[in-house]
Amino acid sequence: MNIQFDNTYVSLPERFYANQVPALVPEPELILANRALASQLSIDSEWLESAEGIATLAGNSVPEGAQPISQAYAGHQFGGFVPQLGDGRAILLGEVIGTDGKRYDLQLKGSGRTPFSRSGDGKSALGPVIREYILSEAMAALGVPTTRALAAVTTGETVMREEGAIAGGIFTRVASSHIRVGTFQYYHTRNDVEGLKLLAEHVVARHYPAAQEADNPYLALLESVVSAQASLIAHWMSLGFIHGVMNTDNMTVSGETIDYGPCAFMEAFHPQCVFSSIDQGARYAWGNQPEIGLWNLTRLAETLLPLVSEDSDKAIEQAEAVLSTYAERFGEAYSKRLRAKLGLSPDAPFEVITDCLNLLAEQKIDFTLFFRKLTQVANGEDPAILTSMFTDTTALDEWLNKWRGATNAILDLTAMQSANPILIPRNHRVEQAIQSAYQGDHAPFKRLVDALAAPYEERPEYADLEMQPEPDEVVHRTFCGT
């Protein structure tokens, strides 16, 4: 067998998961396999693309060594707590050790109903498969910690959604783990302190082994997750990324981005920008993400209190002390990334950043294109390429003077270029790839994946993918995969 499994999650008690075999599908066909990632996982690409490999990716064949399960977890969804969620349409095949020595989960998304399915068929439409492949691989290429895409397949069957019967697909997701804040909440709400302890020890061993040496490993675990999430959210925001559904069941303790349902990259900048069709109150708007990150981490801290100390008052005091570091950690990470995008020195006034964002919001300027063109201006190109984006150039000129006048403002141009991507997965291009895939044409999808694999490189053949959408191409809403 090609995949060498080394499973550890199934060594936890049976209440942590349910054994579940994927549902069979009639006619699976491979759309795309990630050869580079397969190599990193010591999986032979030729095997992966063979009939046997495709059967595995579709769930029709469970490979030797796999121990397929659906994981249990709970979660706050838009602020409301649901005590049991779990993998309702995903099955974890098992774990492998990559060539980098790290452990990874292999999970099939859209592989049928599980004991945690609340409604629906447990299947996935093809659109969410295409979307997650594009977005997760783009994020990886942008340098953002993220789950990855190993493969996308069609199933040869249709699934029923609001728009009617549409083609089905299965996505193979790779993750450092699928353990979420909501996983801890699942045991906390059941007063299962033993379960919490076993889960925490598993997470520490898998993700934060240095915490084992701390005086209080559980407090060190919380501190590690706080640090990882502060850094991650700052990275999202520096790229104009809006997660769209920052529920506690969509926040990993590993610090990887997970769940590419209603997410989007901003075009016209605004701090309260929202794309998600279900986020009616703008809870997860671009500018709200830091606050929501802390809110989610506070929910994690609540679950760890029985482990931190038997003295509840002391446990709360210690957990609050860790949570109080989040603002500074996020602020430092955010400032560093925005300074890099603007080519500012560490001691340049922060108001240069805030004035810039205010200017972009007032004139509804495309976030990615602005920083792309500012980088070109810093490289000596005609400032007209930047000023042409603005209706009120007087306000821009005032800001540019402030920007140029900042003490030792312009740093290494290479560093500025590495902070400002040329290509992002623009929403209309993702939508075009999805709609083409439904028509049986996977070329736009594959081209987009190829282009986004090197988002910081100048490649004229992909220049069209840099452009803003035409008015009739603008995507106003994005949707969850269900």
C-alpha positions as CSV (number, residue, x, y, z in Angstrom):
1,M,0.0,0.0,0.0
2,N,1.3,3.5,-0.9
3,I,0.1,5.4,2.2
4,Q,2.0,4.7,5.4
5,F,-0.4,5.5,8.2
6,D,0.7,6.1,11.8
7,N,-2.6,6.8,13.6
8,T,-2.7,8.3,17.1
9,Y,-6.1,10.0,17.5
10,V,-7.9,6.6,17.5
11,S,-5.9,5.7,20.6
12,L,-8.0,8.1,22.5
13,P,-11.3,6.8,24.1
14,E,-14.1,5.8,21.8
15,R,-16.2,8.8,22.9
16,F,-13.8,11.0,21.0
17,Y,-15.0,9.8,17.6
18,A,-17.2,7.4,15.7
19,N,-15.9,4.7,13.4
20,Q,-17.3,5.5,10.0
21,V,-16.6,4.0,6.5
22,P,-17.0,6.5,3.6
23,A,-20.0,6.1,1.4
24,L,-19.5,4.5,-2.0
25,V,-19.8,6.7,-5.1
26,P,-20.7,5.5,-8.6
27,E,-18.1,7.0,-11.0
28,P,-15.2,8.8,-9.4
29,E,-12.9,10.8,-11.6
30,L,-9.8,12.7,-10.6
31,I,-9.9,16.5,-11.4
32,L,-6.5,17.4,-9.8
33,A,-4.0,15.8,-7.5
34,N,-1.4,17.9,-5.6
35,R,1.8,16.1,-6.7
36,A,4.1,18.3,-4.6
37,L,2.1,17.8,-1.4
38,A,1.8,14.1,-2.1
39,S,5.6,13.9,-2.3
40,Q,5.9,15.7,1.0
41,L,3.6,13.1,2.5
42,S,5.6,10.2,0.9
43,I,2.7,9.3,-1.3
44,D,3.6,8.2,-4.8
45,S,1.9,10.7,-7.2
46,E,1.5,8.1,-10.0
47,W,-0.3,5.7,-7.5
48,L,-2.5,8.6,-6.3
49,E,-3.6,9.2,-9.9
50,S,-4.2,5.5,-10.6
51,A,-7.5,3.8,-10.4
52,E,-6.6,2.5,-7.0
53,G,-5.6,5.9,-5.8
54,I,-8.7,7.6,-7.1
55,A,-10.8,4.9,-5.4
56,T,-9.2,5.9,-2.1
57,L,-9.7,9.6,-2.8
58,A,-13.4,9.0,-3.5
59,G,-13.9,6.8,-0.4
60,N,-14.6,3.7,-2.5
61,S,-11.6,1.9,-1.1
62,V,-10.2,2.1,2.4
63,P,-6.5,1.6,2.2
64,E,-4.6,-0.8,4.5
65,G,-3.6,1.0,7.7
66,A,-6.4,3.6,7.5
67,Q,-8.8,3.7,10.5
68,P,-11.6,6.0,9.2
69,I,-13.4,8.0,11.9
70,S,-15.6,11.1,12.2
71,Q,-14.5,13.3,15.1
72,A,-16.7,14.7,17.8
73,Y,-16.7,18.4,18.7
74,A,-19.1,21.2,19.7
75,G,-18.9,24.9,19.0
76,H,-20.2,28.4,19.2
77,Q,-21.8,29.3,15.8
78,F,-22.3,33.1,15.4
79,G,-22.2,33.3,19.2
80,G,-24.8,30.6,19.9
81,F,-23.5,27.4,21.5
82,V,-24.2,24.0,20.0
83,P,-23.2,21.2,22.3
84,Q,-22.8,18.6,19.6
85,L,-21.6,19.2,16.1
86,G,-18.9,16.9,14.9
87,D,-17.8,15.7,11.4
88,G,-21.2,15.6,9.6
89,R,-19.7,15.1,6.1
90,A,-16.0,14.4,6.7
91,I,-14.1,11.3,7.5
92,L,-10.5,11.2,8.8
93,L,-8.8,8.3,7.1
94,G,-5.7,8.5,9.4
95,E,-2.4,10.2,10.0
96,V,0.9,10.1,8.1
97,I,4.4,11.4,8.9
98,G,5.7,13.8,6.2
99,T,9.2,14.0,4.9
100,D,9.6,17.0,7.2
101,G,9.0,14.7,10.2
102,K,5.7,16.3,11.0
103,R,2.4,14.5,11.5
104,Y,-0.6,15.2,9.1
105,D,-4.2,14.2,9.0
106,L,-5.8,12.9,5.7
107,Q,-9.5,13.7,5.6
108,L,-12.2,13.1,3.0
109,K,-14.7,15.9,2.8
110,G,-18.1,15.2,1.3
111,S,-17.8,11.4,1.8
112,G,-21.3,10.8,3.2
113,R,-23.3,10.9,6.4
114,T,-21.8,10.2,9.8
115,P,-23.3,9.8,13.3
116,F,-22.7,13.5,13.7
117,S,-24.7,14.5,10.6
118,R,-27.6,16.7,11.7
119,S,-29.3,17.0,8.3
120,G,-28.5,16.8,4.7
121,D,-26.8,14.0,2.8
122,G,-23.3,14.3,4.1
123,K,-22.1,14.8,0.6
124,S,-20.4,17.8,-1.0
125,A,-21.3,19.6,-4.2
126,L,-18.5,20.1,-6.6
127,G,-18.3,23.9,-6.1
128,P,-17.1,23.8,-2.5
129,V,-14.5,21.2,-3.5
130,I,-13.1,23.5,-6.2
131,R,-13.3,26.5,-3.9
132,E,-11.4,24.9,-1.0
133,Y,-8.7,23.5,-3.3
134,I,-8.1,27.0,-4.8
135,L,-8.2,28.9,-1.5
136,S,-6.2,26.6,0.7
137,E,-3.4,26.2,-1.8
138,A,-3.4,29.9,-2.5
139,M,-3.1,30.6,1.2
140,A,-0.2,28.1,1.5
141,A,1.6,29.9,-1.3
142,L,1.0,33.2,0.4
143,G,2.8,31.9,3.4
144,V,-0.3,31.6,5.7
145,P,-0.6,28.6,8.0
146,T,-3.4,26.6,6.5
147,T,-4.9,23.2,5.8
148,R,-3.9,21.9,2.4
149,A,-5.5,20.3,-0.7
150,L,-4.3,16.9,-1.7
151,A,-6.9,16.1,-4.4
152,A,-10.3,16.9,-5.8
153,V,-12.5,14.3,-7.5
154,T,-16.0,14.2,-9.0
155,T,-18.2,11.4,-7.8
156,G,-20.5,10.7,-10.8
157,E,-23.6,11.5,-8.8
158,T,-25.7,14.6,-8.1
159,V,-26.5,16.2,-4.8
160,M,-29.6,18.3,-4.1
161,R,-29.1,21.9,-3.1
162,E,-31.2,25.0,-3.2
163,E,-30.4,25.5,-6.9
164,G,-31.5,21.9,-7.7
165,A,-29.5,18.8,-8.5
166,I,-25.8,19.6,-9.1
167,A,-22.6,17.5,-9.5
168,G,-21.0,16.1,-6.4
169,G,-17.4,16.0,-5.4
170,I,-15.0,15.0,-2.7
171,F,-12.1,17.0,-1.3
172,T,-9.0,15.4,0.3
173,R,-7.8,17.8,3.1
174,V,-4.5,17.6,4.8
175,A,-4.0,19.2,8.2
176,S,-1.6,19.2,11.1
177,S,-4.7,18.1,12.9
178,H,-8.4,18.7,12.9
179,I,-8.6,19.5,16.6
180,R,-10.5,22.7,17.3
181,V,-11.5,25.0,20.1
182,G,-14.9,23.3,19.7
183,T,-13.3,19.9,20.4
184,F,-12.3,21.1,23.9
185,Q,-15.8,22.5,24.3
186,Y,-17.4,19.2,23.6
187,Y,-15.8,17.6,26.7
188,H,-16.1,20.7,28.8
189,T,-19.9,21.0,28.3
190,R,-20.1,17.3,29.4
191,N,-18.0,17.9,32.6
192,D,-15.6,15.3,31.2
193,V,-12.4,16.4,32.9
194,E,-10.7,13.2,32.1
195,G,-11.5,13.7,28.4
196,L,-10.2,17.3,28.6
197,K,-7.0,16.1,30.1
198,L,-6.5,13.4,27.5
199,L,-7.2,15.8,24.7
200,A,-4.9,18.5,26.1
201,E,-2.1,16.0,26.5
202,H,-2.6,14.8,23.0
203,V,-2.5,18.4,21.6
204,V,0.6,19.3,23.6
205,A,2.5,16.2,22.4
206,R,1.4,16.7,18.8
207,H,1.7,20.5,18.4
208,Y,3.4,22.1,21.4
209,P,5.9,19.6,22.9
210,A,7.8,22.4,24.6
211,A,4.8,23.0,26.8
212,Q,5.5,19.6,28.4
213,E,8.5,21.1,30.1
214,A,6.6,24.1,31.6
215,D,5.6,24.3,35.2
216,N,2.0,24.2,34.1
217,P,1.7,22.5,30.7
218,Y,-2.0,23.4,30.3
219,L,-1.4,27.1,30.9
220,A,1.5,26.8,28.4
221,L,-0.8,25.2,25.9
222,L,-3.2,28.1,26.2
223,E,-0.3,30.5,25.8
224,S,0.8,28.7,22.7
225,V,-2.6,28.7,21.0
226,V,-3.0,32.4,21.9
227,S,0.3,33.2,20.2
228,A,-0.5,31.1,17.1
229,Q,-3.9,32.6,16.6
230,A,-2.8,36.2,17.1
231,S,-0.1,35.7,14.5
232,L,-2.5,34.0,12.1
233,I,-5.3,36.6,12.2
234,A,-2.8,39.4,11.7
235,H,-1.5,37.6,8.7
236,W,-5.1,37.2,7.3
237,M,-5.8,40.9,7.7
238,S,-2.5,42.0,6.1
239,L,-3.7,40.2,2.9
240,G,-7.3,41.5,3.1
241,F,-8.6,38.0,3.9
242,I,-12.0,37.6,5.6
243,H,-12.5,34.2,7.0
244,G,-16.3,34.6,7.1
245,V,-17.2,32.0,9.7
246,M,-14.9,32.2,12.7
247,N,-17.0,29.9,14.8
248,T,-15.2,28.1,17.6
249,D,-15.5,24.8,15.7
250,N,-13.6,26.5,12.8
251,M,-10.6,27.6,14.9
252,T,-7.8,25.0,15.1
253,V,-5.6,24.8,18.2
254,S,-2.6,24.2,15.8
255,G,-3.0,27.8,14.4
256,E,-3.9,26.7,10.8
257,T,-6.6,28.3,8.8
258,I,-9.5,25.9,8.4
259,D,-12.8,25.9,6.6
260,Y,-12.9,27.9,3.3
261,G,-16.7,28.2,3.0
262,P,-17.9,31.8,2.9
263,C,-14.4,33.3,3.0
264,A,-13.2,36.0,0.6
265,F,-10.4,38.4,-0.2
266,M,-11.5,42.0,-0.1
267,E,-11.5,44.1,-3.2
268,A,-12.7,47.6,-2.3
269,F,-11.4,48.1,1.2
270,H,-13.6,48.7,4.2
271,P,-13.0,47.6,7.8
272,Q,-16.6,46.3,8.0
273,C,-16.4,44.4,4.7
274,V,-18.4,41.1,4.8
275,F,-19.1,38.6,2.1
276,S,-20.7,35.7,4.0
277,S,-24.3,35.2,3.1
278,I,-25.1,34.1,6.6
279,D,-23.2,36.8,8.5
280,Q,-26.1,39.2,8.7
281,G,-24.8,41.1,11.7
282,A,-21.2,41.5,10.3
283,R,-19.9,39.6,13.3
284,Y,-17.0,38.3,11.3
285,A,-16.2,41.4,9.2
286,W,-12.5,42.1,8.3
287,G,-12.0,44.5,11.2
288,N,-13.8,42.4,13.8
289,Q,-11.6,39.4,13.3
290,P,-9.0,40.3,16.1
291,E,-11.8,40.7,18.7
292,I,-13.5,37.5,17.6
293,G,-10.1,35.7,17.9
294,L,-9.9,36.7,21.5
295,W,-13.5,35.8,22.1
296,N,-12.8,32.3,20.8
297,L,-9.6,31.9,22.8
298,T,-11.5,32.9,25.9
299,R,-13.9,30.0,25.2
300,L,-10.8,27.7,25.0
301,A,-9.5,29.1,28.3
302,E,-12.8,28.3,30.0
303,T,-12.4,24.6,29.0
304,L,-8.9,24.4,30.4
305,L,-9.6,25.9,33.8
306,P,-10.1,22.5,35.6
307,L,-6.7,21.5,34.3
308,V,-4.9,24.7,35.1
309,S,-5.6,24.6,38.8
310,E,-8.0,22.9,41.3
311,D,-8.4,26.3,42.8
312,S,-11.0,27.9,40.4
313,D,-10.1,31.5,41.4
314,K,-6.4,30.8,40.8
315,A,-7.2,29.1,37.5
316,I,-9.2,32.1,36.3
317,E,-6.5,34.5,37.3
318,Q,-3.8,32.6,35.5
319,A,-5.9,32.1,32.4
320,E,-6.9,35.8,32.3
321,A,-3.2,36.7,32.5
322,V,-2.4,34.7,29.4
323,L,-5.4,36.1,27.5
324,S,-4.3,39.6,28.4
325,T,-1.2,39.1,26.3
326,Y,-3.3,38.6,23.1
327,A,-3.8,42.2,22.3
328,E,0.0,42.9,22.4
329,R,0.8,39.8,20.4
330,F,-1.7,40.6,17.7
331,G,-0.7,44.3,17.7
332,E,2.9,43.5,17.2
333,A,2.2,41.0,14.4
334,Y,-0.2,43.3,12.7
335,S,2.1,46.3,12.9
336,K,5.0,44.3,11.6
337,R,3.1,43.1,8.5
338,L,1.5,46.4,7.7
339,R,4.9,48.2,8.0
340,A,6.4,45.7,5.7
341,K,3.6,46.2,3.2
342,L,4.2,50.0,3.2
343,G,8.0,49.8,3.3
344,L,8.1,51.5,6.7
345,S,10.8,51.3,9.3
346,P,9.9,49.9,12.7
347,D,10.0,53.4,14.2
348,A,7.9,55.1,11.6
349,P,4.7,56.7,13.0
350,F,1.8,54.2,13.1
351,E,-0.5,56.9,11.9
352,V,1.0,56.4,8.4
353,I,-0.7,53.0,8.5
354,T,-4.0,54.2,9.9
355,D,-4.2,57.2,7.5
356,C,-3.5,54.8,4.6
357,L,-6.4,52.5,5.6
358,N,-8.7,55.4,6.1
359,L,-7.9,56.7,2.7
360,L,-8.5,53.3,1.1
361,A,-11.8,53.0,2.9
362,E,-13.0,56.5,2.0
363,Q,-12.3,56.0,-1.7
364,K,-13.2,52.3,-1.9
365,I,-9.8,51.4,-3.3
366,D,-8.9,47.8,-4.2
367,F,-6.8,46.5,-1.3
368,T,-4.4,44.2,-3.2
369,L,-3.9,46.4,-6.2
370,F,-3.1,49.5,-4.0
371,F,-0.2,47.7,-2.3
372,R,0.9,46.2,-5.6
373,K,1.1,49.6,-7.3
374,L,2.6,51.2,-4.2
375,T,5.4,48.7,-4.4
376,Q,5.9,49.5,-8.1
377,V,6.1,53.2,-7.2
378,A,8.7,52.4,-4.5
379,N,10.6,50.7,-7.2
380,G,10.8,53.9,-9.2
381,E,7.8,53.5,-11.6
382,D,5.6,56.4,-12.5
383,P,3.3,57.4,-9.6
384,A,0.5,57.8,-12.1
385,I,-0.1,54.0,-12.0
386,L,-1.2,54.6,-8.4
387,T,-2.9,58.0,-8.6
388,S,-5.1,56.6,-11.5
389,M,-6.9,54.4,-8.9
390,F,-8.2,57.5,-6.9
391,T,-11.0,59.9,-7.5
392,D,-9.6,62.4,-5.0
393,T,-5.9,62.6,-5.8
394,T,-5.4,65.5,-3.4
395,A,-6.0,63.2,-0.4
396,L,-3.6,60.6,-1.9
397,D,-0.9,63.2,-2.5
398,E,-1.1,64.3,1.1
399,W,-0.7,60.8,2.3
400,L,2.1,60.0,-0.2
401,N,4.0,63.0,1.2
402,K,3.6,61.7,4.7
403,W,4.7,58.3,3.6
404,R,7.8,59.5,1.8
405,G,8.6,61.9,4.7
406,A,8.6,59.2,7.3
407,T,12.1,58.9,8.7
408,N,14.0,56.3,6.7
409,A,10.6,55.2,5.4
410,I,11.6,53.0,2.5
411,L,13.3,49.8,3.5
412,D,14.6,46.9,1.4
413,L,12.4,46.7,-1.7
414,T,12.6,42.9,-1.7
415,A,11.0,42.8,1.7
416,M,8.2,45.1,0.5
417,Q,7.6,42.9,-2.5
418,S,7.5,39.8,-0.4
419,A,4.7,41.3,1.7
420,N,2.5,42.4,-1.2
421,P,1.2,39.6,-3.5
422,I,0.7,40.2,-7.2
423,L,-2.0,37.6,-7.3
424,I,-4.7,36.6,-4.9
425,P,-7.7,34.2,-5.6
426,R,-10.1,37.0,-6.6
427,N,-13.7,36.1,-5.9
428,H,-14.9,36.4,-9.5
429,R,-12.1,34.1,-10.7
430,V,-13.0,31.5,-8.1
431,E,-16.6,31.7,-9.1
432,Q,-15.7,31.4,-12.8
433,A,-13.7,28.3,-12.1
434,I,-16.6,26.8,-10.1
435,Q,-19.1,27.4,-12.8
436,S,-16.9,26.1,-15.5
437,A,-16.3,22.9,-13.4
438,Y,-20.0,22.4,-13.2
439,Q,-20.0,22.4,-17.0
440,G,-17.3,19.8,-17.1
441,D,-14.5,22.3,-18.0
442,H,-11.7,22.1,-15.4
443,A,-9.2,24.2,-17.3
444,P,-10.0,27.6,-15.5
445,F,-9.6,25.8,-12.2
446,K,-6.3,24.3,-13.1
447,R,-5.0,27.5,-14.5
448,L,-6.0,29.4,-11.4
449,V,-4.2,26.9,-9.2
450,D,-1.1,27.1,-11.3
451,A,-1.1,30.9,-11.2
452,L,-1.7,31.1,-7.5
453,A,1.2,28.8,-6.7
454,A,3.6,31.7,-7.1
455,P,1.6,34.8,-6.0
456,Y,4.6,37.1,-5.6
457,E,6.2,36.5,-9.0
458,E,5.9,38.6,-12.1
459,R,4.4,36.3,-14.7
460,P,2.9,38.1,-17.7
461,E,0.9,35.1,-18.8
462,Y,-1.3,35.6,-15.7
463,A,-1.6,39.3,-15.8
464,D,-5.4,39.1,-16.5
465,L,-5.8,37.4,-13.1
466,E,-4.5,40.6,-11.3
467,M,-7.4,42.7,-12.5
468,Q,-10.5,43.8,-10.6
469,P,-13.8,42.3,-11.8
470,E,-16.0,44.0,-14.3
471,P,-19.2,45.4,-12.7
472,D,-21.2,42.3,-13.9
473,E,-18.5,40.0,-12.4
474,V,-18.5,41.3,-8.9
475,V,-19.2,38.7,-6.2
476,H,-21.2,40.2,-3.4
477,R,-21.9,37.1,-1.3
478,T,-20.2,33.8,-0.6
479,F,-21.7,30.7,0.9
480,C,-20.9,27.8,3.2
481,G,-20.2,24.5,1.6
482,T,-23.4,23.1,3.0
